[in-house]
Amino acid sequence: MKKRPAPLLVAIVGGSGAGKSWLADRLQSILGTKAARISLDDFYRDRPGLTPARRARINFDHPRAIDWPLLERVLRDCLACRTTRVPQYDFKTHARLLRSRILRPKPLILVEGLWLLRNPELRRLFGTSIYIDCPAKVRLIRRQARDSSIRGRSVESVRRCFRNVVEPMNARFVASQARRAGILLKTPLTAADVRHLAAQLLEHPIAT
């Protein structure tokens, strides 16, 4: 019996508001049933023992906020073509939902997140890596729109958090990953850019 080829794991990295989810959405729209999605946001550590007020004070822009062993286990399941369970995180309550999501590996698995290329062992799991370079002013505008409409934050609180936490953490932990990425994209991205990138991914021998 012919062994099923391993999926191609694609890391999509960039600062908060750089357009990681936007790019993953459009790639998945083009790739259709050939692609599955994973977001690093769903792997924030669960802290049921903390009060909601204490959970809200956690620095979610620091890599230690992530459950890295769980992420690695899920990615290795995908590479082994095993159906796996992906956690789901609620940013309004800063807690992991009780129900997880069933993920059945596809030829291409798009993984978006802030720090996917920092750890050498984790980085080796990805067949392709993309870094989105986006100016801080643009990222702030996008974060304001997202956090105020989806996560119920005030505009002022978003600006304060971006200035005092997000950007210092971006400079410390995120920006340096640009040199480790196989593909460097600069915003604004066009529809033609996305189509070209999708074609590149489909040309990969694992993804055929």
C-alpha positions as CSV (number, residue, x, y, z in Angstrom):
1,M,0.0,0.0,0.0
2,K,1.4,3.4,-1.0
3,K,2.2,5.6,1.9
4,R,0.2,8.9,2.0
5,P,2.5,11.9,1.6
6,A,2.9,14.2,4.6
7,P,1.0,17.5,4.5
8,L,2.9,20.7,3.9
9,L,2.8,22.9,7.0
10,V,2.9,26.6,6.0
11,A,3.9,29.1,8.8
12,I,2.3,32.6,8.3
13,V,4.1,35.0,10.7
14,G,4.0,38.7,11.4
15,G,3.2,41.3,14.0
16,S,-0.2,41.8,15.5
17,G,-2.4,43.3,12.8
18,A,0.0,42.5,10.0
19,G,-2.6,40.6,8.0
20,K,-1.9,36.9,8.9
21,S,-5.6,35.9,9.2
22,W,-6.4,38.0,6.1
23,L,-3.8,36.2,4.1
24,A,-4.8,32.7,5.4
25,D,-8.5,33.5,4.6
26,R,-7.7,34.3,1.0
27,L,-5.3,31.5,0.5
28,Q,-7.8,29.0,1.8
29,S,-10.5,30.5,-0.5
30,I,-8.2,29.8,-3.5
31,L,-6.9,26.4,-2.2
32,G,-10.4,25.1,-1.2
33,T,-10.5,21.5,0.0
34,K,-6.7,21.2,-0.4
35,A,-6.1,23.4,2.7
36,A,-6.8,23.4,6.5
37,R,-6.2,26.1,9.0
38,I,-4.7,26.4,12.5
39,S,-4.3,29.6,14.5
40,L,-1.7,30.0,17.2
41,D,-4.3,32.1,19.1
42,D,-6.2,29.0,20.0
43,F,-3.1,27.6,21.9
44,Y,-3.0,30.3,24.6
45,R,-2.5,28.5,27.9
46,D,-5.7,27.8,29.8
47,R,-5.7,29.2,33.4
48,P,-8.9,28.1,35.0
49,G,-7.5,28.8,38.5
50,L,-7.2,32.5,37.9
51,T,-10.0,35.0,38.3
52,P,-11.2,36.8,35.2
53,A,-9.6,40.0,36.4
54,R,-6.2,38.3,36.8
55,R,-6.5,36.6,33.4
56,A,-7.1,39.9,31.8
57,R,-3.8,41.2,33.1
58,I,-1.8,38.4,31.4
59,N,0.7,39.5,28.8
60,F,-0.7,37.8,25.7
61,D,2.0,39.3,23.5
62,H,4.7,37.2,25.2
63,P,5.6,33.7,23.8
64,R,5.3,32.2,27.3
65,A,1.5,32.7,27.1
66,I,1.3,29.8,24.6
67,D,0.9,26.1,25.3
68,W,3.8,25.1,23.0
69,P,3.9,21.3,23.8
70,L,0.2,21.1,22.8
71,L,0.9,23.0,19.5
72,E,3.8,20.7,18.7
73,R,1.7,17.6,19.4
74,V,-1.0,18.9,17.0
75,L,1.5,19.7,14.3
76,R,3.1,16.3,14.5
77,D,-0.3,14.7,14.3
78,C,-0.9,16.6,11.1
79,L,2.5,15.6,9.6
80,A,1.7,11.9,10.5
81,C,-1.7,12.3,8.7
82,R,-3.5,11.7,12.0
83,T,-6.9,13.4,12.8
84,T,-6.3,15.6,15.8
85,R,-8.1,17.9,18.2
86,V,-7.4,21.6,18.2
87,P,-8.3,23.8,21.2
88,Q,-10.5,26.9,20.9
89,Y,-9.8,30.1,22.8
90,D,-12.3,32.8,23.8
91,F,-10.6,36.2,24.0
92,K,-13.6,37.8,25.7
93,T,-13.2,35.6,28.8
94,H,-9.5,34.9,28.3
95,A,-10.2,31.2,28.7
96,R,-10.2,28.0,26.6
97,L,-13.5,26.7,25.5
98,L,-14.6,23.3,26.7
99,R,-15.1,22.0,23.2
100,S,-12.2,21.4,20.8
101,R,-12.2,21.3,17.1
102,I,-11.6,18.1,15.0
103,L,-8.9,18.7,12.4
104,R,-8.4,16.2,9.6
105,P,-5.2,16.9,7.8
106,K,-5.3,18.2,4.2
107,P,-2.4,18.4,1.7
108,L,-1.7,22.0,2.9
109,I,-2.1,23.2,6.5
110,L,-1.9,27.0,7.0
111,V,-0.7,27.9,10.5
112,E,-0.8,31.6,11.5
113,G,0.8,33.0,14.5
114,L,3.2,35.6,16.1
115,W,6.1,33.3,17.1
116,L,6.1,30.2,14.9
117,L,9.7,30.6,13.7
118,R,11.4,31.4,17.0
119,N,12.0,27.8,18.2
120,P,14.4,25.8,16.0
121,E,12.7,22.5,16.6
122,L,9.2,23.9,15.9
123,R,10.6,25.8,12.9
124,R,11.8,22.5,11.3
125,L,8.3,21.2,11.1
126,F,7.3,23.8,8.5
127,G,7.9,23.1,4.9
128,T,7.3,26.7,4.0
129,S,7.4,29.9,6.0
130,I,6.0,33.4,5.3
131,Y,6.7,36.6,7.1
132,I,4.4,39.6,6.5
133,D,6.2,43.0,7.0
134,C,3.6,45.7,7.9
135,P,4.1,49.2,9.3
136,A,3.2,49.8,13.0
137,K,0.6,52.5,12.1
138,V,-1.3,50.2,9.8
139,R,-1.2,47.3,12.4
140,L,-2.5,49.6,15.1
141,I,-5.5,50.7,12.9
142,R,-6.3,47.0,12.2
143,R,-6.0,46.0,15.8
144,Q,-8.3,48.8,16.9
145,A,-10.9,47.7,14.4
146,R,-10.6,44.0,15.5
147,D,-10.4,44.4,19.2
148,S,-13.2,47.0,19.5
149,S,-15.7,45.1,17.3
150,I,-14.9,41.4,18.0
151,R,-13.3,41.4,21.5
152,G,-15.3,44.3,23.1
153,R,-12.3,46.5,23.9
154,S,-12.4,50.3,24.0
155,V,-10.3,52.2,21.4
156,E,-8.3,53.9,24.2
157,S,-7.4,50.6,25.9
158,V,-6.3,49.1,22.5
159,R,-4.1,52.1,21.8
160,R,-2.6,52.0,25.3
161,C,-1.9,48.2,25.1
162,F,-0.4,48.6,21.6
163,R,2.0,51.3,22.8
164,N,3.0,49.8,26.1
165,V,2.9,46.1,25.4
166,V,2.3,45.0,21.8
167,E,5.1,47.1,20.1
168,P,7.8,46.4,22.8
169,M,7.0,42.6,22.5
170,N,7.0,42.9,18.7
171,A,10.4,44.4,18.7
172,R,11.7,41.8,21.2
173,F,10.1,38.6,19.9
174,V,8.4,39.0,16.5
175,A,10.3,41.2,14.1
176,S,13.6,39.2,14.1
177,Q,11.7,36.2,12.6
178,A,11.7,38.0,9.2
179,R,15.2,36.7,8.5
180,R,14.2,33.1,9.2
181,A,11.2,33.1,6.8
182,G,11.5,31.6,3.3
183,I,9.1,34.1,1.8
184,L,9.0,37.8,2.9
185,L,5.9,39.8,1.9
186,K,5.4,43.5,2.3
187,T,2.0,45.1,2.7
188,P,-0.2,46.1,1.0
189,L,-0.8,42.7,-0.6
190,T,-2.8,42.5,-3.8
191,A,-5.1,39.8,-5.1
192,A,-2.4,39.0,-7.7
193,D,0.2,38.6,-4.8
194,V,-2.1,36.1,-3.1
195,R,-2.8,34.1,-6.3
196,H,0.9,33.9,-7.0
197,L,1.6,32.7,-3.5
198,A,-1.2,30.0,-3.7
199,A,0.4,28.8,-7.0
200,Q,3.8,28.5,-5.3
201,L,2.3,26.4,-2.5
202,L,0.6,24.1,-5.0
203,E,3.8,23.6,-6.8
204,H,5.4,22.1,-3.7
205,P,5.8,18.3,-4.3
206,I,4.2,17.4,-0.9
207,A,1.1,19.4,-1.8
208,T,0.3,17.8,-5.1
